[in-house]
């Protein structure tokens, strides 16, 4: 418990650095936020007044202090183009992106873990060679190309799934799943290749350890050894890669949401950047960065679940 509290307290300075970095980098974007609010025909006097209202005449640290104070209170500002609260926009679009990320990872783990276990059981077998070749092929194909290919096959040619659009889960769960299948598969297949290679390598190494030899000497079945004794200690690298992969998934979601016209935070930030809507960009970056930090904190917690020896070491 002390370890978790310590790790959680360490999140505070990390989040401060992340929020300041996102705030500062957003301020470096080209263009004038006042012009984005007032329009190109604004007078110099109106621009100066808007600068004062937005605090653009103040030091970057002072502006960040005001911004952070508002963020703590749940106020991320208002969109310069839609005049809508950024918090409201994120509340409407974040569930779409979260559903996409969760479904893609469910698909990735459901495919990669069984294939990795079976490949590690017999290295060099036909299944191992096919899965290895398939993993390299998936890594070589860009996500947007894979999405277009899936749309052509399953939406245009066979008409099994819709090509674009989104149905909320609360409106029609079945139609929601149909609209999310292709985007989730597109985003998840890249993770399948990475997870498969990582877990296969660790499983092969684990199966050569002395405690596995002892388990075989006791007459335990191969299935019991693989699932009970070899899989759990082999998931450390998988958990680490999955946590680090969240950043790539968020970036991939931007492309996938654009390809499949999903109303998530990916399309929101792309639109906001094009319209120079800086407060919306800052809000999306803040949420994405905070989510990345929290997911990696969860990975630290899961280390103890995967291997009890970690819990014992932390308790000392």
PEDA-V131130 format. One record per backbone hydrogen bond with DSSP energy under -0.5 kcal/mol. CO is the residue of the C=O (numbers start at 1). NH is the residue of the N-H. If there is no record, write none. Layout:
CO&NH ; CO&NH
This chain:
1&5 ; 2&6 ; 3&7 ; 4&8 ; 5&9 ; 6&10 ; 7&11 ; 8&11 ; 9&12 ; 9&13 ; 10&14 ; 11&15 ; 12&16 ; 13&17 ; 14&18 ; 15&19 ; 16&20 ; 17&21 ; 18&22 ; 19&23 ; 20&24 ; 21&25 ; 22&26 ; 23&27 ; 24&28 ; 25&28 ; 26&29 ; 31&33 ; 32&36 ; 33&37 ; 34&38 ; 35&39 ; 39&42 ; 43&47 ; 44&48 ; 45&49 ; 46&50 ; 47&51 ; 48&52 ; 49&53 ; 50&54 ; 51&55 ; 51&56 ; 51&57 ; 55&58 ; 59&63 ; 60&64 ; 61&65 ; 62&66 ; 63&67 ; 64&68 ; 65&69 ; 66&70 ; 67&71 ; 68&72 ; 69&73 ; 70&75 ; 71&74 ; 74&76 ; 77&86 ; 77&87 ; 79&83 ; 84&79 ; 85&89 ; 86&90 ; 87&91 ; 88&92 ; 89&93 ; 90&94 ; 93&96 ; 93&97 ; 94&98 ; 95&99 ; 96&100 ; 97&101 ; 98&102 ; 99&103 ; 100&104 ; 101&105 ; 102&106 ; 103&107 ; 104&108 ; 105&109 ; 106&110 ; 107&111 ; 108&112 ; 109&113 ; 111&115 ; 112&116 ; 113&117 ; 114&118 ; 115&119 ; 116&120 ; 117&121 ; 118&122 ; 120&123 ; 122&125 ; 125&129 ; 126&130 ; 127&131 ; 128&132 ; 129&133 ; 130&134 ; 131&135 ; 132&136 ; 133&137 ; 134&138 ; 135&139 ; 136&140 ; 137&141 ; 140&142 ; 142&146 ; 143&147 ; 144&148 ; 145&149 ; 146&150 ; 147&151 ; 148&152 ; 149&153 ; 150&154 ; 150&155 ; 151&155 ; 151&156 ; 152&157 ; 153&158 ; 154&160 ; 154&161 ; 168&171 ; 168&172 ; 172&176 ; 173&177 ; 174&178 ; 175&179 ; 176&180 ; 177&181 ; 178&182 ; 180&184 ; 181&185 ; 182&186 ; 183&187 ; 184&188 ; 185&189 ; 186&190 ; 187&191 ; 188&192 ; 189&193 ; 190&194 ; 191&195 ; 192&196 ; 193&197 ; 194&198 ; 195&199 ; 196&200 ; 197&201 ; 198&202 ; 199&203 ; 200&204 ; 201&205 ; 202&206 ; 203&207 ; 205&208 ; 206&209 ; 209&213 ; 210&214 ; 211&215 ; 212&216 ; 213&217 ; 214&218 ; 215&220 ; 216&219 ; 221&225 ; 222&226 ; 223&227 ; 224&228 ; 224&229 ; 225&229 ; 225&230 ; 226&231 ; 230&234 ; 231&234 ; 232&235 ; 235&239 ; 236&240 ; 237&241 ; 238&242 ; 239&243 ; 240&244 ; 241&245 ; 243&246 ; 244&247 ; 244&248 ; 245&249 ; 246&250 ; 247&251 ; 248&252 ; 249&253 ; 250&254 ; 251&255 ; 252&256 ; 253&257 ; 254&258 ; 255&259 ; 256&260 ; 257&261 ; 257&262 ; 260&165 ; 262&264 ; 264&268 ; 265&269 ; 266&270 ; 267&271 ; 268&272 ; 269&273 ; 270&274 ; 271&275 ; 272&277 ; 273&276 ; 276&278 ; 277&281 ; 278&282 ; 279&283 ; 280&284 ; 281&285 ; 282&286 ; 283&287 ; 284&288 ; 285&289 ; 286&290 ; 287&291 ; 288&292 ; 289&293 ; 290&294 ; 291&295 ; 292&296 ; 293&297 ; 294&298 ; 295&299 ; 296&300 ; 297&301 ; 298&302 ; 299&303 ; 300&304 ; 301&304 ; 301&305 ; 302&306 ; 303&307 ; 307&310 ; 307&311 ; 308&312 ; 309&313 ; 310&314 ; 311&315 ; 312&316 ; 313&316
